[in-house]
């Protein structure tokens, strides 16, 4: 099964994606994580790093090539879950693997702001926590590697509202596209991660 997770910032895509990955035994593929974890020996490592170091978006064709490369691996033979792709129709023009289901986590804008302003990211391994919904065991310390947890610049309220404007302008086109095709599953993402996970499961059977 090929699943695309989509929704506004703070809708819980990454958290629910991990739960679905474990439950369905298929990999969760995050476009952002692939860019961050690109091996040193990869032929496009230097080029991609230079974009990221300048604070630029990595061109869609490059990201699409990496995603295509990742989904061709044996671990994706039975399917995969995408997070961080399909945010605009142009993404799908570069790479659309033919999703069976597209899960749209719908939450109010104010909840996006509240959740993301509470998000903390590990400086060392990139793991994400939320001091409200998924707090670390020790305040400010990553459960997995012991690294320092920080608030990213793009998780401030002002930055979140700018990103929500982009979502409303570009990503809603993608949502309408999949809705018209009958592949969209709309889920209320306002609950706890476990509550939302239980809402998603019956829709995938």
C-alpha positions as CSV (number, residue, x, y, z in Angstrom):
1,X,0.0,0.0,0.0
2,X,1.3,3.5,-0.9
3,X,0.1,6.2,1.4
4,X,0.5,9.9,1.4
5,X,0.1,11.9,4.6
6,X,-0.9,15.5,4.1
7,X,-2.1,18.3,6.4
8,X,-1.2,21.7,7.8
9,X,1.8,22.2,10.0
10,X,1.3,20.7,13.4
11,X,-1.3,18.2,12.2
12,X,0.6,15.2,13.5
13,X,1.6,13.6,10.2
14,X,5.1,12.5,11.4
15,X,3.8,11.1,14.7
16,X,0.9,9.2,13.1
17,X,3.2,8.1,10.2
18,X,5.5,6.3,12.6
19,X,2.6,4.5,14.2
20,X,1.2,3.5,10.8
21,X,4.7,2.4,9.7
22,X,5.0,0.0,12.7
23,X,1.4,-1.2,12.3
24,X,1.5,-1.9,8.6
25,X,5.2,-2.9,8.5
26,X,6.0,-0.5,5.7
27,X,8.6,2.3,5.8
28,X,7.8,5.9,6.6
29,X,9.7,8.1,4.1
30,X,10.2,11.7,5.1
31,X,11.5,14.0,2.3
32,X,13.2,16.2,4.9
33,X,14.8,13.3,6.7
34,X,16.2,11.9,3.4
35,X,17.8,15.2,2.7
36,X,19.3,15.5,6.2
37,X,20.5,11.9,6.2
38,X,22.0,11.7,2.7
39,X,25.2,9.6,2.9
40,X,28.5,11.5,2.4
41,X,29.3,9.3,-0.7
42,X,26.1,10.2,-2.5
43,X,26.7,11.8,-5.8
44,X,24.4,14.8,-5.1
45,X,25.4,15.3,-1.4
46,X,27.5,18.4,-1.9
47,X,25.0,20.0,-4.3
48,X,22.1,19.4,-1.9
49,X,24.0,20.5,1.2
50,X,24.9,23.8,-0.5
51,X,21.2,24.6,-1.0
52,X,20.3,23.7,2.6
53,X,23.3,25.7,4.0
54,X,22.1,28.8,2.1
55,X,18.6,28.3,3.5
56,X,17.2,27.6,0.1
57,X,14.6,24.9,-0.8
58,X,16.2,22.0,-2.5
59,X,14.8,21.9,-6.1
60,X,11.9,19.6,-6.5
61,X,13.6,17.5,-9.3
62,X,16.4,16.7,-6.9
63,X,14.0,15.7,-4.1
64,X,11.9,13.7,-6.5
65,X,15.0,11.8,-7.7
66,X,15.9,10.9,-4.1
67,X,12.4,9.7,-3.4
68,X,12.3,7.6,-6.5
69,X,15.7,6.1,-5.5
70,X,14.4,5.4,-2.0
71,X,11.1,3.7,-3.1
72,X,13.1,1.5,-5.5
73,X,14.7,-0.3,-2.5
74,X,13.7,-3.7,-1.4
75,X,12.3,-2.4,1.9
76,X,9.6,-0.5,-0.1
77,X,8.5,-3.6,-2.0
78,X,5.2,-3.9,-0.1
79,X,4.5,-0.2,0.0
80,X,5.5,3.0,1.9
81,X,4.2,6.0,3.6
82,X,5.2,9.5,2.4
83,X,5.4,12.6,4.7
84,X,6.7,15.9,3.4
85,X,5.9,15.5,-0.3
86,X,2.9,16.5,-2.4
87,X,2.6,20.0,-0.7
88,X,2.0,21.5,-4.2
89,X,0.8,20.1,-7.5
90,X,4.3,20.6,-9.0
91,X,5.6,18.0,-6.6
92,X,3.3,15.4,-8.1
93,X,4.4,16.4,-11.6
94,X,8.0,15.5,-10.7
95,X,7.1,12.3,-8.9
96,X,3.7,10.6,-8.2
97,X,4.2,7.0,-7.3
98,X,0.4,6.3,-7.6
99,X,-0.8,6.6,-4.0
100,X,-3.6,4.2,-3.0
101,X,-4.7,6.4,-0.1
102,X,-4.1,10.1,0.8
103,X,-4.8,10.8,4.4
104,X,-5.6,14.5,5.1
105,X,-5.3,15.5,8.8
106,X,-7.6,18.6,9.2
107,X,-7.0,20.8,12.2
108,X,-7.9,24.5,12.9
109,X,-5.2,27.1,12.3
110,X,-5.0,28.1,15.9
111,X,-4.2,24.5,16.9
112,X,-1.4,24.4,14.3
113,X,0.1,27.5,15.9
114,X,-0.3,26.1,19.4
115,X,1.2,22.7,18.6
116,X,4.2,24.0,16.6
117,X,5.1,26.7,19.0
118,X,5.3,23.9,21.5
119,X,7.5,21.7,19.2
120,X,11.1,21.0,20.1
121,X,13.7,19.4,17.8
122,X,16.9,17.5,18.8
123,X,20.0,19.3,17.6
124,X,21.9,16.0,17.3
125,X,19.5,13.4,15.8
126,X,16.6,15.5,14.5
127,X,13.9,13.7,16.6
128,X,10.9,15.8,17.2
129,X,9.0,16.2,20.5
130,X,6.1,18.4,21.6
131,X,6.1,19.7,25.2
132,X,2.2,19.4,25.2
133,X,1.4,16.2,23.2
134,X,4.7,14.2,23.0
135,X,7.0,15.6,25.8
136,X,10.5,14.2,26.4
137,X,11.1,12.2,29.5
138,X,13.5,14.8,30.7
139,X,12.8,18.5,29.9
140,X,15.1,19.7,27.1
141,X,16.8,16.4,26.6
142,X,16.2,13.9,23.7
143,X,14.9,10.5,24.8
144,X,16.8,8.8,22.0
145,X,20.3,10.3,22.0
146,X,20.5,12.7,24.9
147,X,20.9,15.7,22.6
148,X,19.7,19.2,23.3
149,X,16.1,20.0,22.4
150,X,15.6,23.4,20.8
151,X,12.8,25.4,19.1
152,X,13.5,25.9,15.4
153,X,13.2,29.4,14.0
154,X,10.4,28.2,11.7
155,X,8.3,27.0,14.7
156,X,7.7,30.5,16.0
157,X,4.1,31.8,15.7
158,X,4.9,34.3,13.0
159,X,6.7,31.7,10.9
160,X,3.9,29.1,11.4
161,X,1.2,31.6,10.1
162,X,3.3,32.2,7.0
163,X,3.5,28.5,6.3
164,X,-0.2,28.1,6.9
165,X,-0.8,30.8,4.2
166,X,1.2,28.6,1.8
167,X,-0.7,25.5,2.8
168,X,-4.0,27.3,2.1
169,X,-2.9,28.6,-1.3
170,X,-1.0,25.5,-2.6
171,X,-1.6,22.4,-0.7
172,X,-5.4,22.7,-0.8
173,X,-5.1,22.2,-4.6
174,X,-3.5,18.9,-3.9
175,X,-6.2,17.9,-1.4
176,X,-8.9,18.9,-3.9
177,X,-7.1,16.9,-6.6
178,X,-7.1,13.6,-4.6
179,X,-10.7,14.3,-3.3
180,X,-11.9,14.4,-6.9
181,X,-10.2,11.1,-7.6
182,X,-11.8,9.4,-4.6
183,X,-8.5,8.7,-2.9
184,X,-8.7,11.2,-0.1
185,X,-9.4,10.3,3.5
186,X,-10.2,13.3,5.7
187,X,-9.4,12.8,9.4
188,X,-10.0,15.1,12.3
189,X,-6.5,15.6,13.6
190,X,-7.4,17.5,16.8
191,X,-7.2,14.6,19.2
192,X,-4.3,12.9,20.9
193,X,-1.9,10.9,18.6
194,X,-3.5,7.7,19.8
195,X,-7.1,9.0,19.2
196,X,-6.1,10.1,15.7
197,X,-4.3,6.9,14.9
198,X,-7.5,4.9,15.8
199,X,-9.5,7.1,13.5
200,X,-7.1,6.4,10.6
201,X,-6.9,2.6,10.9
202,X,-10.4,1.6,9.8
203,X,-10.1,3.8,6.7
204,X,-7.1,1.8,5.4
205,X,-8.7,-1.6,5.7
